[in-house]
Every structure is written in C-alpha cells, then in structure tokens.
Amino acid sequence: MISNYEFREKIFDFINKTGMSATRFGTKSMKDPSFVFRLVKGREVRERGKLRVLSFMENYEKGEKNA
C-alpha cells in the first residue's frame, strides 16, 4: 500500500488543488475535523483509514468532473 509520506503528500496536494480547508477535508473524509492537523504532527493512519480517505478524494474528483 501507499507509504505514510506519500499518503500525506496526496492529501496536501488534494487540499491545495481543491481549495478545501484542512478542517473540512478531515470532517468530510474521516468525520474528524482535526485529522489533517494530526497528520502534520505525525499521526500514523492504518490501511483501512488510508483507503477511506483515498476513496473520498477519488469520489470527490469524479463529482467535480460531472458537475
């Protein structure tokens, strides 16, 4: 699976690309408004959590293209 470093970079790229706030991203993807802030502080995410976040980002991007 994806490394923790690559995972964080994907999230930061997504946030920059979409203009979504870190708080909103955490709330939408993990139901945790402080999710991104904890990642910055070194939080490790299990594979299941990574899949959930990656799925959210993929579905969000698909929805944007269809809008």
C-alpha positions as protocol buffer text, in pm:
chain_id: "A"
residue {
  index: 1
  type: MET
  ca { x: 0 y: 0 z: 0 }
}
residue {
  index: 2
  type: ILE
  ca { x: 95 y: 364 z: 0 }
}
residue {
  index: 3
  type: SER
  ca { x: 356 y: 493 z: 247 }
}
residue {
  index: 4
  type: ASN
  ca { x: 258 y: 741 z: 515 }
}
residue {
  index: 5
  type: TYR
  ca { x: 470 y: 1010 z: 347 }
}
residue {
  index: 6
  type: GLU
  ca { x: 304 y: 957 z: 7 }
}
residue {
  index: 7
  type: PHE
  ca { x: -36 y: 950 z: 175 }
}
residue {
  index: 8
  type: ARG
  ca { x: 20 y: 1287 z: 342 }
}
residue {
  index: 9
  type: GLU
  ca { x: 150 y: 1437 z: 19 }
}
residue {
  index: 10
  type: LYS
  ca { x: -161 y: 1320 z: -170 }
}
residue {
  index: 11
  type: ILE
  ca { x: -381 y: 1486 z: 92 }
}
residue {
  index: 12
  type: PHE
  ca { x: -185 y: 1814 z: 82 }
}
residue {
  index: 13
  type: ASP
  ca { x: -195 y: 1814 z: -299 }
}
residue {
  index: 14
  type: PHE
  ca { x: -571 y: 1750 z: -292 }
}
residue {
  index: 15
  type: ILE
  ca { x: -633 y: 2030 z: -43 }
}
residue {
  index: 16
  type: ASN
  ca { x: -423 y: 2274 z: -248 }
}
residue {
  index: 17
  type: LYS
  ca { x: -588 y: 2169 z: -574 }
}
residue {
  index: 18
  type: THR
  ca { x: -946 y: 2191 z: -447 }
}
residue {
  index: 19
  type: GLY
  ca { x: -908 y: 2484 z: -209 }
}
residue {
  index: 20
  type: MET
  ca { x: -1083 y: 2280 z: 60 }
}
residue {
  index: 21
  type: SER
  ca { x: -985 y: 2370 z: 414 }
}
residue {
  index: 22
  type: ALA
  ca { x: -798 y: 2112 z: 622 }
}
residue {
  index: 23
  type: THR
  ca { x: -1083 y: 2110 z: 873 }
}
residue {
  index: 24
  type: ARG
  ca { x: -1345 y: 2045 z: 607 }
}
residue {
  index: 25
  type: PHE
  ca { x: -1132 y: 1775 z: 447 }
}
residue {
  index: 26
  type: GLY
  ca { x: -1094 y: 1594 z: 779 }
}
residue {
  index: 27
  type: THR
  ca { x: -1463 y: 1623 z: 853 }
}
residue {
  index: 28
  type: LYS
  ca { x: -1572 y: 1501 z: 509 }
}
residue {
  index: 29
  type: SER
  ca { x: -1319 y: 1219 z: 473 }
}
residue {
  index: 30
  type: MET
  ca { x: -1283 y: 1083 z: 827 }
}
residue {
  index: 31
  type: LYS
  ca { x: -1550 y: 1262 z: 1034 }
}
residue {
  index: 32
  type: ASP
  ca { x: -1259 y: 1417 z: 1225 }
}
residue {
  index: 33
  type: PRO
  ca { x: -1207 y: 1793 z: 1185 }
}
residue {
  index: 34
  type: SER
  ca { x: -853 y: 1767 z: 1328 }
}
residue {
  index: 35
  type: PHE
  ca { x: -746 y: 1475 z: 1105 }
}
residue {
  index: 36
  type: VAL
  ca { x: -509 y: 1676 z: 883 }
}
residue {
  index: 37
  type: PHE
  ca { x: -361 y: 1867 z: 1177 }
}
residue {
  index: 38
  type: ARG
  ca { x: -282 y: 1535 z: 1347 }
}
residue {
  index: 39
  type: LEU
  ca { x: -118 y: 1409 z: 1026 }
}
residue {
  index: 40
  type: VAL
  ca { x: 108 y: 1713 z: 1029 }
}
residue {
  index: 41
  type: LYS
  ca { x: 206 y: 1626 z: 1387 }
}
residue {
  index: 42
  type: GLY
  ca { x: 299 y: 1272 z: 1281 }
}
residue {
  index: 43
  type: ARG
  ca { x: -20 y: 1070 z: 1318 }
}
residue {
  index: 44
  type: GLU
  ca { x: 1 y: 729 z: 1153 }
}
residue {
  index: 45
  type: VAL
  ca { x: -304 y: 608 z: 963 }
}
residue {
  index: 46
  type: ARG
  ca { x: -399 y: 243 z: 927 }
}
residue {
  index: 47
  type: GLU
  ca { x: -456 y: 92 z: 584 }
}
residue {
  index: 48
  type: ARG
  ca { x: -833 y: 97 z: 630 }
}
residue {
  index: 49
  type: GLY
  ca { x: -825 y: 468 z: 706 }
}
residue {
  index: 50
  type: LYS
  ca { x: -600 y: 536 z: 408 }
}
residue {
  index: 51
  type: LEU
  ca { x: -842 y: 353 z: 180 }
}
residue {
  index: 52
  type: ARG
  ca { x: -1132 y: 556 z: 318 }
}
residue {
  index: 53
  type: VAL
  ca { x: -953 y: 886 z: 256 }
}
residue {
  index: 54
  type: LEU
  ca { x: -828 y: 788 z: -90 }
}
residue {
  index: 55
  type: SER
  ca { x: -1179 y: 677 z: -183 }
}
residue {
  index: 56
  type: PHE
  ca { x: -1320 y: 1009 z: -64 }
}
residue {
  index: 57
  type: MET
  ca { x: -1070 y: 1202 z: -277 }
}
residue {
  index: 58
  type: GLU
  ca { x: -1139 y: 990 z: -584 }
}
residue {
  index: 59
  type: ASN
  ca { x: -1517 y: 1026 z: -549 }
}
residue {
  index: 60
  type: TYR
  ca { x: -1487 y: 1400 z: -488 }
}
residue {
  index: 61
  type: GLU
  ca { x: -1283 y: 1445 z: -804 }
}
residue {
  index: 62
  type: LYS
  ca { x: -1530 y: 1235 z: -1006 }
}
residue {
  index: 63
  type: GLY
  ca { x: -1814 y: 1450 z: -873 }
}
residue {
  index: 64
  type: GLU
  ca { x: -1632 y: 1770 z: -970 }
}
residue {
  index: 65
  type: LYS
  ca { x: -1585 y: 1647 z: -1325 }
}
residue {
  index: 66
  type: ASN
  ca { x: -1955 y: 1563 z: -1352 }
}
residue {
  index: 67
  type: ALA
  ca { x: -2069 y: 1896 z: -1208 }
}
